[in-house]
């Protein structure tokens, strides 16, 4: 389990977590709640889960940052 809840992680930090998920395919739980993750960070994490990491059983992304794309 990796608990990064409330660490003020933004897009760059999310991309580092994405790289971590590519290389650590045994992680079962990841908590990214209460951070400043925007839509592109969430898409990055979900793309890893869709393509190469099939072991993650729990992902928490509570309270991400929502902004309108215009």
N, CA, C and O atoms as a Tripos MOL2 file, in Angstrom:
@<TRIPOS>MOLECULE
protein
  280   279    70     0     0
PROTEIN
NO_CHARGES

@<TRIPOS>ATOM
      1 N           0.8410   -1.1790    0.0000 N.3       1 UNK1
      2 CA          0.0000    0.0000    0.0000 C.3       1 UNK1
      3 C           0.8860    1.2440    0.0000 C.2       1 UNK1
      4 O           1.8790    1.3280    0.7230 O.2       1 UNK1
      5 N           0.4950    2.1990   -0.8310 N.am      2 UNK2
      6 CA          1.1680    3.4890   -0.8490 C.3       2 UNK2
      7 C           0.1210    4.5440   -0.5150 C.2       2 UNK2
      8 O          -0.8520    4.7110   -1.2490 O.2       2 UNK2
      9 N           0.3200    5.2560    0.5920 N.am      3 UNK3
     10 CA         -0.6270    6.2630    1.0490 C.3       3 UNK3
     11 C          -0.0270    7.6520    0.8410 C.2       3 UNK3
     12 O           0.8630    8.0700    1.5820 O.2       3 UNK3
     13 N          -0.5220    8.3620   -0.1720 N.am      4 UNK4
     14 CA         -0.0740    9.7150   -0.4660 C.3       4 UNK4
     15 C          -1.2100   10.7130   -0.2510 C.2       4 UNK4
     16 O          -1.2440   11.7670   -0.8860 O.2       4 UNK4
     17 N          -2.1230   10.3870    0.6280 N.am      5 UNK5
     18 CA         -3.2820   11.2140    0.9150 C.3       5 UNK5
     19 C          -2.8540   12.5700    1.4770 C.2       5 UNK5
     20 O          -2.0690   12.6380    2.4220 O.2       5 UNK5
     21 N          -3.3780   13.6500    0.8850 N.am      6 UNK6
     22 CA         -3.1470   14.9880    1.4000 C.3       6 UNK6
     23 C          -1.7410   15.5310    1.2320 C.2       6 UNK6
     24 O          -1.3060   16.3610    2.0300 O.2       6 UNK6
     25 N          -1.0180   15.0840    0.2140 N.am      7 UNK7
     26 CA          0.3640   15.5350    0.0030 C.3       7 UNK7
     27 C           0.4920   16.6640   -1.0070 C.2       7 UNK7
     28 O           1.6030   16.9780   -1.4350 O.2       7 UNK7
     29 N          -0.6050   17.2750   -1.3920 N.am      8 UNK8
     30 CA         -0.6070   18.3970   -2.3400 C.3       8 UNK8
     31 C           0.0280   18.0260   -3.6840 C.2       8 UNK8
     32 O           0.6820   18.8490   -4.3240 O.2       8 UNK8
     33 N          -0.1740   16.7870   -4.0920 N.am      9 UNK9
     34 CA          0.3690   16.3030   -5.3580 C.3       9 UNK9
     35 C          -0.3970   16.9440   -6.5100 C.2       9 UNK9
     36 O          -1.6280   16.9660   -6.5150 O.2       9 UNK9
     37 N           0.3450   17.4630   -7.4840 N.am     10 UNK10
     38 CA         -0.2400   18.0690   -8.6840 C.3      10 UNK10
     39 C           0.0860   17.1890   -9.8840 C.2      10 UNK10
     40 O           0.4320   16.0180   -9.7240 O.2      10 UNK10
     41 N          -0.0240   17.7420  -11.0700 N.am     11 UNK11
     42 CA          0.1680   16.9590  -12.2960 C.3      11 UNK11
     43 C           1.5620   16.3360  -12.3790 C.2      11 UNK11
     44 O           1.6770   15.1520  -12.6930 O.2      11 UNK11
     45 N           2.6130   17.0940  -12.1090 N.am     12 UNK12
     46 CA          3.9720   16.5380  -12.1890 C.3      12 UNK12
     47 C           4.1560   15.3790  -11.2090 C.2      12 UNK12
     48 O           4.7550   14.3610  -11.5560 O.2      12 UNK12
     49 N           3.6540   15.5300  -10.0140 N.am     13 UNK13
     50 CA          3.7390   14.4500   -9.0300 C.3      13 UNK13
     51 C           2.9500   13.2350   -9.4610 C.2      13 UNK13
     52 O           3.3580   12.0980   -9.2210 O.2      13 UNK13
     53 N           1.8150   13.4810  -10.0990 N.am     14 UNK14
     54 CA          0.9960   12.3670  -10.5860 C.3      14 UNK14
     55 C           1.7340   11.5960  -11.6720 C.2      14 UNK14
     56 O           1.6320   10.3720  -11.7470 O.2      14 UNK14
     57 N           2.4700   12.3040  -12.5050 N.am     15 UNK15
     58 CA          3.2350   11.6220  -13.5520 C.3      15 UNK15
     59 C           4.3350   10.7510  -12.9320 C.2      15 UNK15
     60 O           4.6610    9.6930  -13.4710 O.2      15 UNK15
     61 N           4.9030   11.1830  -11.8160 N.am     16 UNK16
     62 CA          5.8940   10.3550  -11.1080 C.3      16 UNK16
     63 C           5.2280    9.1010  -10.5510 C.2      16 UNK16
     64 O           5.8080    8.0170  -10.5980 O.2      16 UNK16
     65 N           4.0220    9.2430  -10.0280 N.am     17 UNK17
     66 CA          3.2730    8.0830   -9.5300 C.3      17 UNK17
     67 C           2.9590    7.1390  -10.6830 C.2      17 UNK17
     68 O           2.9950    5.9190  -10.5190 O.2      17 UNK17
     69 N           2.6510    7.7000  -11.8460 N.am     18 UNK18
     70 CA          2.3830    6.8840  -13.0360 C.3      18 UNK18
     71 C           3.6070    6.0430  -13.3930 C.2      18 UNK18
     72 O           3.4820    4.8540  -13.6850 O.2      18 UNK18
     73 N           4.7830    6.6550  -13.3690 N.am     19 UNK19
     74 CA          6.0190    5.9140  -13.6400 C.3      19 UNK19
     75 C           6.2390    4.8200  -12.5910 C.2      19 UNK19
     76 O           6.6910    3.7210  -12.9120 O.2      19 UNK19
     77 N           5.9180    5.1310  -11.3540 N.am     20 UNK20
     78 CA          6.0470    4.1480  -10.2760 C.3      20 UNK20
     79 C           5.1420    2.9460  -10.5330 C.2      20 UNK20
     80 O           5.5520    1.8030  -10.3320 O.2      20 UNK20
     81 N           3.9200    3.2020  -10.9750 N.am     21 UNK21
     82 CA          2.9920    2.1030  -11.2590 C.3      21 UNK21
     83 C           3.4800    1.2290  -12.4100 C.2      21 UNK21
     84 O           3.2580    0.0180  -12.4030 O.2      21 UNK21
     85 N           4.1410    1.8290  -13.3950 N.am     22 UNK22
     86 CA          4.7050    1.0430  -14.4960 C.3      22 UNK22
     87 C           5.7620    0.0710  -13.9890 C.2      22 UNK22
     88 O           5.8490   -1.0560  -14.4740 O.2      22 UNK22
     89 N           6.5610    0.4940  -13.0230 N.am     23 UNK23
     90 CA          7.6810   -0.3280  -12.5810 C.3      23 UNK23
     91 C           7.3680   -1.2080  -11.3700 C.2      23 UNK23
     92 O           8.1060   -2.1560  -11.1020 O.2      23 UNK23
     93 N           6.3110   -0.9230  -10.6430 N.am     24 UNK24
     94 CA          5.9460   -1.7230   -9.4700 C.3      24 UNK24
     95 C           4.5780   -2.3470   -9.6890 C.2      24 UNK24
     96 O           3.5620   -1.8460   -9.2070 O.2      24 UNK24
     97 N           4.5720   -3.4350  -10.4160 N.am     25 UNK25
     98 CA          3.3080   -4.0510  -10.7730 C.3      25 UNK25
     99 C           2.7430   -4.9710   -9.6900 C.2      25 UNK25
    100 O           1.8140   -5.7340   -9.9540 O.2      25 UNK25
    101 N           3.2930   -4.9080   -8.4800 N.am     26 UNK26
    102 CA          2.7880   -5.7270   -7.3750 C.3      26 UNK26
    103 C           1.9980   -4.8930   -6.3550 C.2      26 UNK26
    104 O           1.4950   -5.4400   -5.3730 O.2      26 UNK26
    105 N           1.8860   -3.5860   -6.5750 N.am     27 UNK27
    106 CA          1.1830   -2.7160   -5.6370 C.3      27 UNK27
    107 C          -0.3070   -3.0580   -5.6340 C.2      27 UNK27
    108 O          -0.9260   -3.1880   -6.6910 O.2      27 UNK27
    109 N          -0.8690   -3.2000   -4.4450 N.am     28 UNK28
    110 CA         -2.2730   -3.5680   -4.3230 C.3      28 UNK28
    111 C          -3.1830   -2.3900   -4.0260 C.2      28 UNK28
    112 O          -4.3600   -2.4160   -4.3870 O.2      28 UNK28
    113 N          -2.6560   -1.3440   -3.3670 N.am     29 UNK29
    114 CA         -3.4970   -0.2400   -2.9400 C.3      29 UNK29
    115 C          -2.7410    1.0820   -3.0870 C.2      29 UNK29
    116 O          -1.5680    1.1820   -2.7290 O.2      29 UNK29
    117 N          -3.4310    2.0920   -3.6190 N.am     30 UNK30
    118 CA         -2.8420    3.4090   -3.8130 C.3      30 UNK30
    119 C          -3.8550    4.4590   -3.3800 C.2      30 UNK30
    120 O          -4.9720    4.5020   -3.8940 O.2      30 UNK30
    121 N          -3.4620    5.2990   -2.4390 N.am     31 UNK31
    122 CA         -4.3380    6.3520   -1.9270 C.3      31 UNK31
    123 C          -3.7990    7.7060   -2.3550 C.2      31 UNK31
    124 O          -2.7690    8.1590   -1.8540 O.2      31 UNK31
    125 N          -4.4970    8.3510   -3.2820 N.am     32 UNK32
    126 CA         -4.1280    9.6730   -3.7690 C.3      32 UNK32
    127 C          -5.2100   10.7010   -3.4360 C.2      32 UNK32
    128 O          -5.2940   11.7470   -4.0800 O.2      32 UNK32
    129 N          -6.0250   10.4120   -2.4460 N.am     33 UNK33
    130 CA         -7.1110   11.3120   -2.0780 C.3      33 UNK33
    131 C          -6.6000   12.6330   -1.5270 C.2      33 UNK33
    132 O          -5.4830   12.7240   -1.0190 O.2      33 UNK33
    133 N          -7.4500   13.6650   -1.6390 N.am     34 UNK34
    134 CA         -7.1800   14.9840   -1.0720 C.3      34 UNK34
    135 C          -5.8770   15.5940   -1.5660 C.2      34 UNK34
    136 O          -5.1320   16.1950   -0.7920 O.2      34 UNK34
    137 N          -5.6080   15.4390   -2.8480 N.am     35 UNK35
    138 CA         -4.4630   16.0740   -3.4880 C.3      35 UNK35
    139 C          -4.9730   17.0720   -4.5200 C.2      35 UNK35
    140 O          -6.1790   17.3020   -4.6080 O.2      35 UNK35
    141 N          -4.0960   17.6540   -5.2860 N.am     36 UNK36
    142 CA         -4.4780   18.6480   -6.2860 C.3      36 UNK36
    143 C          -4.3380   18.0730   -7.6850 C.2      36 UNK36
    144 O          -3.8300   18.7270   -8.5960 O.2      36 UNK36
    145 N          -4.7960   16.8450   -7.8380 N.am     37 UNK37
    146 CA         -4.6770   16.1350   -9.1020 C.3      37 UNK37
    147 C          -5.7570   16.6150  -10.0600 C.2      37 UNK37
    148 O          -6.9420   16.6200   -9.7260 O.2      37 UNK37
    149 N          -5.3340   17.0200  -11.2550 N.am     38 UNK38
    150 CA         -6.2650   17.4710  -12.2790 C.3      38 UNK38
    151 C          -6.5820   16.3190  -13.2310 C.2      38 UNK38
    152 O          -6.0530   15.2170  -13.0860 O.2      38 UNK38
    153 N          -7.4420   16.5860  -14.1930 N.am     39 UNK39
    154 CA         -7.9180   15.5370  -15.0850 C.3      39 UNK39
    155 C          -6.8020   14.8260  -15.8390 C.2      39 UNK39
    156 O          -6.8910   13.6180  -16.0570 O.2      39 UNK39
    157 N          -5.7560   15.5380  -16.2420 N.am     40 UNK40
    158 CA         -4.6730   14.8880  -16.9980 C.3      40 UNK40
    159 C          -3.8930   13.9050  -16.1260 C.2      40 UNK40
    160 O          -3.4160   12.8850  -16.6250 O.2      40 UNK40
    161 N          -3.7600   14.1930  -14.8480 N.am     41 UNK41
    162 CA         -3.1070   13.2630  -13.9340 C.3      41 UNK41
    163 C          -3.9210   11.9980  -13.7300 C.2      41 UNK41
    164 O          -3.3780   10.8940  -13.6830 O.2      41 UNK41
    165 N          -5.2260   12.1730  -13.6110 N.am     42 UNK42
    166 CA         -6.1190   11.0150  -13.4500 C.3      42 UNK42
    167 C          -6.0880   10.1520  -14.7040 C.2      42 UNK42
    168 O          -6.0580    8.9240  -14.6180 O.2      42 UNK42
    169 N          -6.0970   10.7910  -15.8590 N.am     43 UNK43
    170 CA         -6.0240   10.0400  -17.1140 C.3      43 UNK43
    171 C          -4.7170    9.2550  -17.1930 C.2      43 UNK43
    172 O          -4.7160    8.1050  -17.6320 O.2      43 UNK43
    173 N          -3.6050    9.8600  -16.7720 N.am     44 UNK44
    174 CA         -2.3180    9.1650  -16.7760 C.3      44 UNK44
    175 C          -2.3220    7.9230  -15.9100 C.2      44 UNK44
    176 O          -1.8410    6.8670  -16.3210 O.2      44 UNK44
    177 N          -2.8670    8.0500  -14.7110 N.am     45 UNK45
    178 CA         -2.9210    6.9010  -13.8040 C.3      45 UNK45
    179 C          -3.8180    5.8040  -14.3730 C.2      45 UNK45
    180 O          -3.4580    4.6270  -14.3430 O.2      45 UNK45
    181 N          -4.9680    6.1840  -14.8820 N.am     46 UNK46
    182 CA         -5.8850    5.1840  -15.4350 C.3      46 UNK46
    183 C          -5.3210    4.5130  -16.6810 C.2      46 UNK46
    184 O          -5.6170    3.3470  -16.9400 O.2      46 UNK46
    185 N          -4.5210    5.2260  -17.4470 N.am     47 UNK47
    186 CA         -3.9260    4.6010  -18.6310 C.3      47 UNK47
    187 C          -2.9330    3.5160  -18.2420 C.2      47 UNK47
    188 O          -2.8370    2.4980  -18.9270 O.2      47 UNK47
    189 N          -2.1900    3.7130  -17.1510 N.am     48 UNK48
    190 CA         -1.2700    2.6780  -16.6700 C.3      48 UNK48
    191 C          -2.0610    1.4540  -16.2260 C.2      48 UNK48
    192 O          -1.7010    0.3200  -16.5430 O.2      48 UNK48
    193 N          -3.1330    1.6920  -15.4960 N.am     49 UNK49
    194 CA         -3.9350    0.5650  -15.0030 C.3      49 UNK49
    195 C          -4.5540   -0.1940  -16.1640 C.2      49 UNK49
    196 O          -4.7250   -1.4110  -16.0960 O.2      49 UNK49
    197 N          -4.8860    0.5180  -17.2190 N.am     50 UNK50
    198 CA         -5.4960   -0.1190  -18.3700 C.3      50 UNK50
    199 C          -4.4880   -0.8960  -19.2050 C.2      50 UNK50
    200 O          -4.8500   -1.8760  -19.8560 O.2      50 UNK50
    201 N          -3.2190   -0.4680  -19.1940 N.am     51 UNK51
    202 CA         -2.2550   -1.0810  -20.1010 C.3      51 UNK51
    203 C          -1.2900   -2.0720  -19.4620 C.2      51 UNK51
    204 O          -0.9130   -3.0530  -20.1040 O.2      51 UNK51
    205 N          -0.8740   -1.8410  -18.1940 N.am     52 UNK52
    206 CA          0.1940   -2.7030  -17.7080 C.3      52 UNK52
    207 C           0.0760   -3.1410  -16.2560 C.2      52 UNK52
    208 O           0.6990   -4.1340  -15.8790 O.2      52 UNK52
    209 N          -0.6850   -2.4540  -15.4340 N.am     53 UNK53
    210 CA         -0.7420   -2.8110  -14.0180 C.3      53 UNK53
    211 C          -2.0870   -3.4420  -13.7140 C.2      53 UNK53
    212 O          -3.1020   -2.7510  -13.6220 O.2      53 UNK53
    213 N          -2.0890   -4.7500  -13.5590 N.am     54 UNK54
    214 CA         -3.3420   -5.4680  -13.3260 C.3      54 UNK54
    215 C          -3.4870   -5.9280  -11.8830 C.2      54 UNK54
    216 O          -4.4450   -6.6310  -11.5620 O.2      54 UNK54
    217 N          -2.5640   -5.5530  -11.0060 N.am     55 UNK55
    218 CA         -2.6190   -6.0310   -9.6280 C.3      55 UNK55
    219 C          -3.2460   -5.0370   -8.6670 C.2      55 UNK55
    220 O          -3.6530   -5.4300   -7.5740 O.2      55 UNK55
    221 N          -3.3420   -3.7590   -9.0330 N.am     56 UNK56
    222 CA         -3.8990   -2.7570   -8.1390 C.3      56 UNK56
    223 C          -5.3760   -3.0550   -7.9000 C.2      56 UNK56
    224 O          -6.1760   -3.0910   -8.8350 O.2      56 UNK56
    225 N          -5.7200   -3.2660   -6.6360 N.am     57 UNK57
    226 CA         -7.0940   -3.6090   -6.2770 C.3      57 UNK57
    227 C          -7.8640   -2.4150   -5.7350 C.2      57 UNK57
    228 O          -9.0930   -2.3910   -5.7910 O.2      57 UNK57
    229 N          -7.1510   -1.4280   -5.2130 N.am     58 UNK58
    230 CA         -7.8140   -0.2800   -4.6090 C.3      58 UNK58
    231 C          -7.1080    1.0080   -5.0160 C.2      58 UNK58
    232 O          -5.8920    1.1360   -4.8700 O.2      58 UNK58
    233 N          -7.8900    1.9670   -5.5300 N.am     59 UNK59
    234 CA         -7.3710    3.2680   -5.9140 C.3      59 UNK59
    235 C          -8.3030    4.3330   -5.3600 C.2      59 UNK59
    236 O          -9.4930    4.3440   -5.6730 O.2      59 UNK59
    237 N          -7.7680    5.2270   -4.5380 N.am     60 UNK60
    238 CA         -8.5480    6.3190   -3.9840 C.3      60 UNK60
    239 C          -8.0650    7.6260   -4.5950 C.2      60 UNK60
    240 O          -6.9000    7.9940   -4.4460 O.2      60 UNK60
    241 N          -8.9620    8.3280   -5.2830 N.am     61 UNK61
    242 CA         -8.6540    9.6560   -5.8190 C.3      61 UNK61
    243 C          -9.7310   10.6460   -5.3610 C.2      61 UNK61
    244 O         -10.1460   11.5110   -6.1330 O.2      61 UNK61
    245 N         -10.1780   10.5220   -4.1260 N.am     62 UNK62
    246 CA        -11.1710   11.4390   -3.5740 C.3      62 UNK62
    247 C         -10.7030   12.8810   -3.6600 C.2      62 UNK62
    248 O          -9.5210   13.1710   -3.4770 O.2      62 UNK62
    249 N         -11.6270   13.7770   -3.9360 N.am     63 UNK63
    250 CA        -11.4120   15.2240   -3.9500 C.3      63 UNK63
    251 C         -10.3330   15.6960   -4.9010 C.2      63 UNK63
    252 O          -9.4380   16.4360   -4.4920 O.2      63 UNK63
    253 N         -10.3930   15.2820   -6.1860 N.am     64 UNK64
    254 CA         -9.4330   15.8380   -7.1370 C.3      64 UNK64
    255 C          -9.8270   17.2800   -7.4980 C.2      64 UNK64
    256 O         -10.8900   17.7500   -7.0920 O.2      64 UNK64
    257 N          -8.9930   17.9630   -8.2390 N.am     65 UNK65
    258 CA         -9.2940   19.3240   -8.6810 C.3      65 UNK65
    259 C         -10.0780   19.2260   -9.9780 C.2      65 UNK65
    260 O          -9.6410   18.5830  -10.9320 O.2      65 UNK65
    261 N         -11.2300   19.8640  -10.0070 N.am     66 UNK66
    262 CA        -12.0400   19.8820  -11.2350 C.3      66 UNK66
    263 C         -12.0030   21.2740  -11.8270 C.2      66 UNK66
    264 O         -12.3250   22.2560  -11.1600 O.2      66 UNK66
    265 N         -11.6110   21.3480  -13.0720 N.am     67 UNK67
    266 CA        -11.6120   22.6280  -13.7910 C.3      67 UNK67
    267 C         -12.2710   22.4190  -15.1420 C.2      67 UNK67
    268 O         -12.1930   21.3380  -15.7270 O.2      67 UNK67
    269 N         -12.9010   23.4360  -15.6130 N.am     68 UNK68
    270 CA        -13.5320   23.3580  -16.9210 C.3      68 UNK68
    271 C         -12.4820   23.5080  -18.0120 C.2      68 UNK68
    272 O         -11.5600   24.3150  -17.8970 O.2      68 UNK68
    273 N         -12.6310   22.7440  -19.0380 N.am     69 UNK69
    274 CA        -11.7070   22.8300  -20.1730 C.3      69 UNK69
    275 C         -12.4070   23.6600  -21.2540 C.2      69 UNK69
    276 O         -13.3780   23.2070  -21.8600 O.2      69 UNK69
    277 N         -11.9170   24.8520  -21.4850 N.am     70 UNK70
    278 CA        -12.5190   25.7370  -22.5120 C.3      70 UNK70
    279 C         -11.4510   26.3700  -23.3540 C.2      70 UNK70
    280 O         -11.7580   27.1410  -24.2640 O.2      70 UNK70
@<TRIPOS>BOND
     1     1     2 1
     2     2     3 1
     3     3     4 2
     4     3     5 am
     5     5     6 1
     6     6     7 1
     7     7     8 2
     8     7     9 am
     9     9    10 1
    10    10    11 1
    11    11    12 2
    12    11    13 am
    13    13    14 1
    14    14    15 1
    15    15    16 2
    16    15    17 am
    17    17    18 1
    18    18    19 1
    19    19    20 2
    20    19    21 am
    21    21    22 1
    22    22    23 1
    23    23    24 2
    24    23    25 am
    25    25    26 1
    26    26    27 1
    27    27    28 2
    28    27    29 am
    29    29    30 1
    30    30    31 1
    31    31    32 2
    32    31    33 am
    33    33    34 1
    34    34    35 1
    35    35    36 2
    36    35    37 am
    37    37    38 1
    38    38    39 1
    39    39    40 2
    40    39    41 am
    41    41    42 1
    42    42    43 1
    43    43    44 2
    44    43    45 am
    45    45    46 1
    46    46    47 1
    47    47    48 2
    48    47    49 am
    49    49    50 1
    50    50    51 1
    51    51    52 2
    52    51    53 am
    53    53    54 1
    54    54    55 1
    55    55    56 2
    56    55    57 am
    57    57    58 1
    58    58    59 1
    59    59    60 2
    60    59    61 am
    61    61    62 1
    62    62    63 1
    63    63    64 2
    64    63    65 am
    65    65    66 1
    66    66    67 1
    67    67    68 2
    68    67    69 am
    69    69    70 1
    70    70    71 1
    71    71    72 2
    72    71    73 am
    73    73    74 1
    74    74    75 1
    75    75    76 2
    76    75    77 am
    77    77    78 1
    78    78    79 1
    79    79    80 2
    80    79    81 am
    81    81    82 1
    82    82    83 1
    83    83    84 2
    84    83    85 am
    85    85    86 1
    86    86    87 1
    87    87    88 2
    88    87    89 am
    89    89    90 1
    90    90    91 1
    91    91    92 2
    92    91    93 am
    93    93    94 1
    94    94    95 1
    95    95    96 2
    96    95    97 am
    97    97    98 1
    98    98    99 1
    99    99   100 2
   100    99   101 am
   101   101   102 1
   102   102   103 1
   103   103   104 2
   104   103   105 am
   105   105   106 1
   106   106   107 1
   107   107   108 2
   108   107   109 am
   109   109   110 1
   110   110   111 1
   111   111   112 2
   112   111   113 am
   113   113   114 1
   114   114   115 1
   115   115   116 2
   116   115   117 am
   117   117   118 1
   118   118   119 1
   119   119   120 2
   120   119   121 am
   121   121   122 1
   122   122   123 1
   123   123   124 2
   124   123   125 am
   125   125   126 1
   126   126   127 1
   127   127   128 2
   128   127   129 am
   129   129   130 1
   130   130   131 1
   131   131   132 2
   132   131   133 am
   133   133   134 1
   134   134   135 1
   135   135   136 2
   136   135   137 am
   137   137   138 1
   138   138   139 1
   139   139   140 2
   140   139   141 am
   141   141   142 1
   142   142   143 1
   143   143   144 2
   144   143   145 am
   145   145   146 1
   146   146   147 1
   147   147   148 2
   148   147   149 am
   149   149   150 1
   150   150   151 1
   151   151   152 2
   152   151   153 am
   153   153   154 1
   154   154   155 1
   155   155   156 2
   156   155   157 am
   157   157   158 1
   158   158   159 1
   159   159   160 2
   160   159   161 am
   161   161   162 1
   162   162   163 1
   163   163   164 2
   164   163   165 am
   165   165   166 1
   166   166   167 1
   167   167   168 2
   168   167   169 am
   169   169   170 1
   170   170   171 1
   171   171   172 2
   172   171   173 am
   173   173   174 1
   174   174   175 1
   175   175   176 2
   176   175   177 am
   177   177   178 1
   178   178   179 1
   179   179   180 2
   180   179   181 am
   181   181   182 1
   182   182   183 1
   183   183   184 2
   184   183   185 am
   185   185   186 1
   186   186   187 1
   187   187   188 2
   188   187   189 am
   189   189   190 1
   190   190   191 1
   191   191   192 2
   192   191   193 am
   193   193   194 1
   194   194   195 1
   195   195   196 2
   196   195   197 am
   197   197   198 1
   198   198   199 1
   199   199   200 2
   200   199   201 am
   201   201   202 1
   202   202   203 1
   203   203   204 2
   204   203   205 am
   205   205   206 1
   206   206   207 1
   207   207   208 2
   208   207   209 am
   209   209   210 1
   210   210   211 1
   211   211   212 2
   212   211   213 am
   213   213   214 1
   214   214   215 1
   215   215   216 2
   216   215   217 am
   217   217   218 1
   218   218   219 1
   219   219   220 2
   220   219   221 am
   221   221   222 1
   222   222   223 1
   223   223   224 2
   224   223   225 am
   225   225   226 1
   226   226   227 1
   227   227   228 2
   228   227   229 am
   229   229   230 1
   230   230   231 1
   231   231   232 2
   232   231   233 am
   233   233   234 1
   234   234   235 1
   235   235   236 2
   236   235   237 am
   237   237   238 1
   238   238   239 1
   239   239   240 2
   240   239   241 am
   241   241   242 1
   242   242   243 1
   243   243   244 2
   244   243   245 am
   245   245   246 1
   246   246   247 1
   247   247   248 2
   248   247   249 am
   249   249   250 1
   250   250   251 1
   251   251   252 2
   252   251   253 am
   253   253   254 1
   254   254   255 1
   255   255   256 2
   256   255   257 am
   257   257   258 1
   258   258   259 1
   259   259   260 2
   260   259   261 am
   261   261   262 1
   262   262   263 1
   263   263   264 2
   264   263   265 am
   265   265   266 1
   266   266   267 1
   267   267   268 2
   268   267   269 am
   269   269   270 1
   270   270   271 1
   271   271   272 2
   272   271   273 am
   273   273   274 1
   274   274   275 1
   275   275   276 2
   276   275   277 am
   277   277   278 1
   278   278   279 1
   279   279   280 2
@<TRIPOS>SUBSTRUCTURE
     1 UNK1         2 RESIDUE 1 A UNK
     2 UNK2         6 RESIDUE 1 A UNK
     3 UNK3        10 RESIDUE 1 A UNK
     4 UNK4        14 RESIDUE 1 A UNK
     5 UNK5        18 RESIDUE 1 A UNK
     6 UNK6        22 RESIDUE 1 A UNK
     7 UNK7        26 RESIDUE 1 A UNK
     8 UNK8        30 RESIDUE 1 A UNK
     9 UNK9        34 RESIDUE 1 A UNK
    10 UNK10       38 RESIDUE 1 A UNK
    11 UNK11       42 RESIDUE 1 A UNK
    12 UNK12       46 RESIDUE 1 A UNK
    13 UNK13       50 RESIDUE 1 A UNK
    14 UNK14       54 RESIDUE 1 A UNK
    15 UNK15       58 RESIDUE 1 A UNK
    16 UNK16       62 RESIDUE 1 A UNK
    17 UNK17       66 RESIDUE 1 A UNK
    18 UNK18       70 RESIDUE 1 A UNK
    19 UNK19       74 RESIDUE 1 A UNK
    20 UNK20       78 RESIDUE 1 A UNK
    21 UNK21       82 RESIDUE 1 A UNK
    22 UNK22       86 RESIDUE 1 A UNK
    23 UNK23       90 RESIDUE 1 A UNK
    24 UNK24       94 RESIDUE 1 A UNK
    25 UNK25       98 RESIDUE 1 A UNK
    26 UNK26      102 RESIDUE 1 A UNK
    27 UNK27      106 RESIDUE 1 A UNK
    28 UNK28      110 RESIDUE 1 A UNK
    29 UNK29      114 RESIDUE 1 A UNK
    30 UNK30      118 RESIDUE 1 A UNK
    31 UNK31      122 RESIDUE 1 A UNK
    32 UNK32      126 RESIDUE 1 A UNK
    33 UNK33      130 RESIDUE 1 A UNK
    34 UNK34      134 RESIDUE 1 A UNK
    35 UNK35      138 RESIDUE 1 A UNK
    36 UNK36      142 RESIDUE 1 A UNK
    37 UNK37      146 RESIDUE 1 A UNK
    38 UNK38      150 RESIDUE 1 A UNK
    39 UNK39      154 RESIDUE 1 A UNK
    40 UNK40      158 RESIDUE 1 A UNK
    41 UNK41      162 RESIDUE 1 A UNK
    42 UNK42      166 RESIDUE 1 A UNK
    43 UNK43      170 RESIDUE 1 A UNK
    44 UNK44      174 RESIDUE 1 A UNK
    45 UNK45      178 RESIDUE 1 A UNK
    46 UNK46      182 RESIDUE 1 A UNK
    47 UNK47      186 RESIDUE 1 A UNK
    48 UNK48      190 RESIDUE 1 A UNK
    49 UNK49      194 RESIDUE 1 A UNK
    50 UNK50      198 RESIDUE 1 A UNK
    51 UNK51      202 RESIDUE 1 A UNK
    52 UNK52      206 RESIDUE 1 A UNK
    53 UNK53      210 RESIDUE 1 A UNK
    54 UNK54      214 RESIDUE 1 A UNK
    55 UNK55      218 RESIDUE 1 A UNK
    56 UNK56      222 RESIDUE 1 A UNK
    57 UNK57      226 RESIDUE 1 A UNK
    58 UNK58      230 RESIDUE 1 A UNK
    59 UNK59      234 RESIDUE 1 A UNK
    60 UNK60      238 RESIDUE 1 A UNK
    61 UNK61      242 RESIDUE 1 A UNK
    62 UNK62      246 RESIDUE 1 A UNK
    63 UNK63      250 RESIDUE 1 A UNK
    64 UNK64      254 RESIDUE 1 A UNK
    65 UNK65      258 RESIDUE 1 A UNK
    66 UNK66      262 RESIDUE 1 A UNK
    67 UNK67      266 RESIDUE 1 A UNK
    68 UNK68      270 RESIDUE 1 A UNK
    69 UNK69      274 RESIDUE 1 A UNK
    70 UNK70      278 RESIDUE 1 A UNK
